Amino acid sequence: MLTKRRGGALALALLSGVVLVTAATSSAKTSGVPSWCGPKKITLGLTDGFGGNSWRLVTTASARDEAAKCPSVTSLTYADGQGNTQKAISDIQGMVAKGVKALVVFPDAGKAILPALRSAYKAGVVTVPYRVTPGGKAGVDYNVFVDTPFAQAGENWGKWILKVLPKGGNVLFLSGPQGNSQGIDEGTGLHKILDPTHKYKFIGAQPFEVTNWDPALSQKVLSADIAKYPKIDVIVSDFGPSLVGALGEFKKSGRTIPALATSDGNVLGCYWKAHEKANPTFKLYTVSTQNDHARLAIDWAVALATGGKKPATTHFPSLVFENSTTGKPNPVECKASLPGDIYLSAQLSAAAQAKLVKK
């Protein structure tokens, strides 16, 4: 089961919502400085709308790891909006007040965050939102938006569903906060592939069941859906590991676990390996959970603020990771000796992730 465990001094800092890391204490070396790291010294800010799950912990650690490669980044200050839009806005405003020179933002609340981003940008802070679109326009409301083709993930899931359920079936789709651009775009891709066949029925709230990407809420929502819908042929989710706690409800209701098209996570891979023989319908297909999207956002912010070379793209790729039916590009992976709440598709090593989430 996913947890919200945090380790050591980092744990206390993350749970308090704000933490300062000094680059001088990192393992970054001046040799082999990346091209996006320019000569101008800067302070860097990093904010989340919601940091309370293991995906955010690993993503934040990935961002820190990336920033530590540049000796020109003298410090990194982190703030967790804790799922409160007003706090997320205040965190951005606080970063500007502290005088950070560059700011990377995960704008969970979407367009509600845009005024704060615009204010930071107008104040001269290099401002880089990423992953969830806040609306607005680059060069007017912020410097650059670092996106990813979420619709492609939806299309990939849809194409796989066509193969494993060629006769059609009921599709249950879960995503994060209501109206988030990730879920909307994924749904667009999913419907593009499945709707023309007229064989698939989308059940549950539309365009998706709202989970806020919170493991506890995800399990609550899925458990309710399992009780409500006697026939669920495939579950689609952009945070698959958060569903593991509820999958046992299928057995309680006398059903096998259906096919699952989602994002990767060690807990999910290990759960599949432990239950797939008893559940012949439990096929699994994952896309990379994209913890490293934060790295590209960091590269852009640091490049613009320090005078480094701009990255070649503002687009972070959506890649297929596991496929239980073909084993390509990878079979389902599980590192049973390590915590469940790590992500094997991430650049940060499994061992490093394990240290982060270990009690």
N, C-alpha and C positions, 0 to 999 in steps of 0.2 A: 504494500500500500504506500502511496505517496505520503510524505510527511512534510512538515515545515521546519525540519531540523536545521540548525545552524551551528557552526563550530567555533570555539574559542573566542578570541577578541573580536574576530570578524562577526561572529554571531551576535554579540552584544551591540555592535555598531549597526548592523543591518536591522536588527529589531527595533532600535531606537529611531530608525528612519533616515538618519544622516550619518555619513562616515567620511572622514578625510584620510586619504592615502598619499603619502609623500613619495614622489618618484625616486628620491635619493635612497629610499629603503627597498626599492624593488630590485629585481635581478637583472634589469635592463643594463646593457653594456653599450658604451659609446661606439664600439666597433660594429660594423654591419648595420648602421643606421638606415632605416627604410627611406625611400625617396620621398614619401609623403611627409616626412619629418623635416621641417625647415629649421633655420637657425634662431628664430625669434622665441624667447622664453614666454611661456603662457601658463595660466592656471585653467583647468578644465572642469566643467560641471557635467554631471550625468543624472538624469531624473527618469523615474518610472511612474506611470499612473498607478500601477499596482505591482508590488514586488514580493507578494506573499506566496509564491510557489517555487518549487525547485527549478523550474525552467528559467525563471527570472534570476535566481541565484547563480546558475551556471552562465547565463547570458551576461550578467553583470561582471562575473569573474572573467569572462572572455573579453569584455570591453576593457577591463583593468589590464589584462595581459597584453592587449594590443597597445594601449596607451603607454605601458611601461617600456615599449620598444623605442620610444622617442625621448631622449634626454632633455629635450626642450620643454616637455610637459613637467612642470615643477611640482604640481599637485593635482589630485583628482578628488572632487567632492561629490558624493552621491546622496540622493534623496529619494525616498519611497513615498509615493502619494497614498499608499495604503487603501486604494480603491475609492478614495474620496476626491472628487473632481476639484473641489475648492482647495484642498490641500495640495493637489498636483499643481494647480495654478500658483498658489503661494510659494511652492518650492521653486518654481521657475523664477518668480519675482525675487525670491531670496537669493538665488544664485547671482542674479544681476546686481543686487544690492551688495553682495560680497565682492563683486568685481571680477568674476570669472571672465576670461577672454573668449572662451568657446564653450558651447553648451550643446550636448546631445540629449534629445528628448524622445522617449517612447510615449506618444500622446494617446493613451488608452481611450480617453473620452472624446477623441476625434475633434470635431469642429469647435467644441467648447473650449479647447486649449488654444485655438488660433489667436485670440487677442493677446494672450500672454506671450506667445511666440513672436508675434509682431512687435510687441513692446520691447522684448529683448533684442530683436534685430534692429529696431530703430535706435536703441541705446548703444549700438556699436558692437554688440556681442555676436560672434559668429554662431549662428543658430542652425542646428541640423536635426530636424525631426526625422524619425525613421519608422518603418514597418506599417503603422496605422496612419492613414492620411488624415491630416488635420484640416484639409481644404486649403484655401488660399493659393498663393503663387510664389514660386521661387524668385528671389530678387525683389520681391515686394513685401512679403510677410516673413520670410526666413531666407537663409542663403541657399539651401538645397534640401530636397526631400529624397531620402535614400529608400527606394521602394523595393518590392519583390513581386513577381507575377503570381499572386494568389490564385487568379483564375486558372493558371496552368496546373496548380495543385488540384483544383476541382476537376479539371479535364482529365488529369491522370487517374484520379479516383474513379471518375465516370467510366473511362475506358476499361479499367480493371473490373468494375462491376458488370459491364457488358459481358466480360469473359466468364466470370464466376457465377453469374446469375443471368444466363442468356434468355431465360423465359420471363424475366421481369420479377418484380416483388416490391415490398414496402421498404422505403428508405427513411431512416431517421437521422437528421443532421443536427449536430450540436456545435456551437461556436462560443465566442466570448461575450463581451458586453453587448447590449442591444444596439444595433446600428453600426457596429464596428466594421470598418472597410474590409478587413481581412475576411470575415465571415461572408459578407455580401459578395465580394469578388469570387471567393471559392464557390459559393452557391451558384453564381452566374456560370462558371465553368462547368459545374456539375450538371446543371439544367441543360446547358448547351449540348452535352453529350447524351443525356438520358431522355430528355423530353421528346425528341423526334421519333423515338421508338414507340411511344405511347404504352409502354409496358411497365413503367415504374410509377408508384404512387408515393409522394412525399407526405409523411405523417408527422404529427407534432406541430409545435408552433412554427410559423413561417415568418421570415425566410429561414430561421433556425431556432432551435431551443437555446435560450440564453443561460450561460453558465458563469460568465465573468472570468473564465479561465481559472476558477477557484475549485480545487479538488473536492472540497466538501460539498459545494453547491452542485458540481458536476455529478457526483454520486447520488445526490438527492434527486436531481432532475431525471437522471437515467433510471433510477429505481422506480420513480413514479411512472415513467413511460413504459417500463416493462410490465408494470401492473395494469396500465391503461390499455395497452395495445397487445392483443393475443398473438399477433403476427408481425414480427420485425425481421426482415430478411437481411438487412445490412445496416450497420451503424457507421456514419461518417462523422468524424470529429477532428478538429484541428488542434486538440490537446489530448491525444489518445491515452497516455498513461493515467490521466485523472479519472478514467472510466473503470479502471481495474477493480476498484472497491465495490462496484455495483454489478459486475458481470456474474457473480455468484447467484444473483436473483433469478437468472434464467433457470438454473437447476432447481431452485425452490419452487418454481412455477411449472416444473416438469418439461422444460424446453432445453434445447441445446443452444449454445452461444452462437449467434449469427456471424456472418462475415463482418470484418471490421476494416474500414479504409480510413487511415488516420496519419498521425505523426509518430515518430519513433520515441522510445524510452526503454530503458533497461527493465523496469518493472513490467512493462507490457510484453517485451520479448520473452522474459522468463515465465510470465503467466501463460503465454501461448504454449511454450514448450511443455509446461506442466499439465495443460488441459486439452491440447489439440486432439489427442487420441480418443478421449471420451466425448469429444464434440466435433463430429465430422463436418459440421457446417461452419466451424470456427476457422475460416481462412483469414490471413492477415496480410495487409499491404500498407506500407508506410512511406511517407515522404520525410526528408530530413526535417528535423524540428527547428533548424536554422538559428541556433544560438549564436552562430558567427555572423549573423546579419549586423549585430552590434559592432563588429570589427570594422566593417566597411563604413559605417556611420562615424566611428572614431577617426578613421583614416581621413575622411572628408573634413571633419571639423578641425583636426590638427593641421592638415595641409593648408587650409584657408587661413588659419590663425597664425601659423608659424612661418608661412612663406614656403611651404614645401610643394612638391609636385602633386597636382590633383590626380586622384585615381582615374582610371580609364572609363569607369562607368558609375552610374548612380543606381544600377539595378543589381540586386542580389539574387542569384539563381534559385529556382525551386527544383530540387532534385529528388528522384525516387531513391529510397534507401533499402527497403526490404520487401520481399515478395515470397510468401510461403508457398505459392503454387508453382513458381518457376525457379526460385532460388537466385534470380537475377534482378538487379545487379548484386544483391546479397541475399543469402538465406536469413531467416529470422535470427537475430543475435541475442545472446544472454550471457552476462557475466554474473553468475550466481553468487560468487564470493564477494561481490561489491554491492553497495546500496542500490535499491531499486530506482531511486530518484536521481539518476544520471542519464546522460544522453550520448549514445555511442556514435552518433553521427557528428558530434561536435569536435572541433579542432583541439580543444582542451582535452588532455589525456583523461582516460577513465580513472586513473589513479589520482590525478589532481582533483577531479570532480569529487571523488570519494572522500578526500580530505575535507572538502568544503561542507559536505552534508553529514559527515560523521559527527556523532555527539561528542 
